[in-house]
Amino acid sequence: MLLFGILHKGLDSKSKRWKRTGDFVITVDTDSALLQLLDLIEEKIPLDSNYSIIVKFNNKNNRGYTNARDKLRQFKQDAVSVVAACFLRERNGPKPSIMIPFERDSAFVGREDIIAKIIEKHEQAAADHHSRVALVGLGGVGKSQIAIEYAYRVRKSVPQTWVFWVYAANAARFEQAYRDIANKAEIPGYEDLKADIL
């Protein structure tokens, strides 16, 4: 937990410096202070300090300083092998693929105006590296067929693109779809059934 004195600040008569006074209360709890990633991704270094001075150390032998310094040295020492492993994993890892539970409809015709609008939206948002498009309409008017056709076209025109279909009719199916994506893409920690994949 990170602690922070919140009552008031006062001038220390000895040091002539401003300091925090009063009781310490929790203002940043563990959930907020950490990224909540898997241990293999997020390194957690506990420091016994308050929020104001968490990165200030009085000397080079301070336990918090030596812990952080040693961890940074370890990062530096491991950097070459970690980066090399990432490139190797990228080369040998899963290749982009398409995960759609439907075959492409060879008889798909029409709707080119709608598909053109979707393509236009995505191209406009290309600078932001993400975009969202919603197909809205009554049941049975062809929304899914348009989405399926568009997904297959994207995959064909840009083969290095991952394409996933997420069925979101209920929470369980939504979560399972994301687990399937993590498994297919071999995202670190995907084997952990307790991992929060959302």
Rosetta blueprint (number, residue, H / E / L):
1 M L
2 L E
3 L E
4 F E
5 G E
6 I L
7 L L
8 H E
9 K E
10 G E
11 L E
12 D L
13 S L
14 K L
15 S L
16 K L
17 R L
18 W E
19 K E
20 R E
21 T E
22 G L
23 D L
24 F E
25 V E
26 I E
27 T E
28 V E
29 D L
30 T H
31 D H
32 S H
33 A H
34 L L
35 L L
36 Q L
37 L L
38 L L
39 D L
40 L L
41 I L
42 E L
43 E L
44 K L
45 I L
46 P L
47 L L
48 D L
49 S L
50 N E
51 Y L
52 S L
53 I L
54 I L
55 V L
56 K L
57 F L
58 N L
59 N L
60 K L
61 N L
62 N L
63 R H
64 G H
65 Y H
66 T H
67 N H
68 A H
69 R H
70 D H
71 K H
72 L H
73 R H
74 Q H
75 F H
76 K H
77 Q H
78 D H
79 A H
80 V H
81 S H
82 V H
83 V H
84 A H
85 A H
86 C H
87 F H
88 L H
89 R H
90 E H
91 R H
92 N H
93 G L
94 P L
95 K L
96 P L
97 S L
98 I E
99 M E
100 I L
101 P L
102 F L
103 E L
104 R L
105 D L
106 S L
107 A L
108 F L
109 V L
110 G L
111 R L
112 E H
113 D H
114 I H
115 I H
116 A H
117 K H
118 I H
119 I H
120 E H
121 K H
122 H H
123 E H
124 Q H
125 A L
126 A H
127 A H
128 D H
129 H L
130 H L
131 S L
132 R L
133 V L
134 A L
135 L L
136 V L
137 G L
138 L L
139 G L
140 G L
141 V L
142 G L
143 K H
144 S H
145 Q H
146 I H
147 A H
148 I H
149 E H
150 Y H
151 A H
152 Y H
153 R H
154 V H
155 R H
156 K H
157 S H
158 V L
159 P L
160 Q L
161 T L
162 W L
163 V E
164 F E
165 W L
166 V L
167 Y L
168 A L
169 A L
170 N L
171 A H
172 A H
173 R H
174 F H
175 E H
176 Q H
177 A H
178 Y H
179 R H
180 D H
181 I H
182 A H
183 N H
184 K H
185 A H
186 E L
187 I L
188 P L
189 G L
190 Y L
191 E L
192 D L
193 L L
194 K L
195 A L
196 D L
197 I L
198 L L
